[in-house]
Amino acid sequence: MMTGQVNSALQYLSDDQGRGILPLSDDVMEQLKEKHPEPQGVQLGSTLSGPIEDVPDIRYHEINGGMVRDAALRSKGSGSGVDANGFRRILTCKSF
C-alpha cells in the first residue's frame, strides 16, 4: 500500500485470490443468474446506425515501439495478477 500498489495489496488480502474456475453446481448457477439478470430490450439510439467510418490502414502503420513503450509506462497494471510495476517491466524491458 505504501508504494501505491493497491491491486497487489488487495490480492494479498483476498482469500481466494480471485483465480480459477468454480465447479458448475446449482449454487454457482444461481449466483451467476443473480449477477447477470435477463437483458433488457434495445432502445433506439443505443446502437450504431448509418455508415460506419472506415479507419485507414495507414493509422496502424504509425504505431511504433516508442508509442507502445510510452503507453505501457502509463498503464496502471494488468488483469493477470501482475502488479503495475511488473507489467511495465515486462512490456518495456528488452530481456522479455
Secondary structure, 3 states (H helix, E strand, C coil): CCCCCHHHHHHHHCCCCCCCCCCCCHHHHHHHHHHCCCCCCCCCCCCCCCCCCCCCCHHHHCCCHHHHHHHHHCCCCCCCCCCHHHHHHHHHCCCC
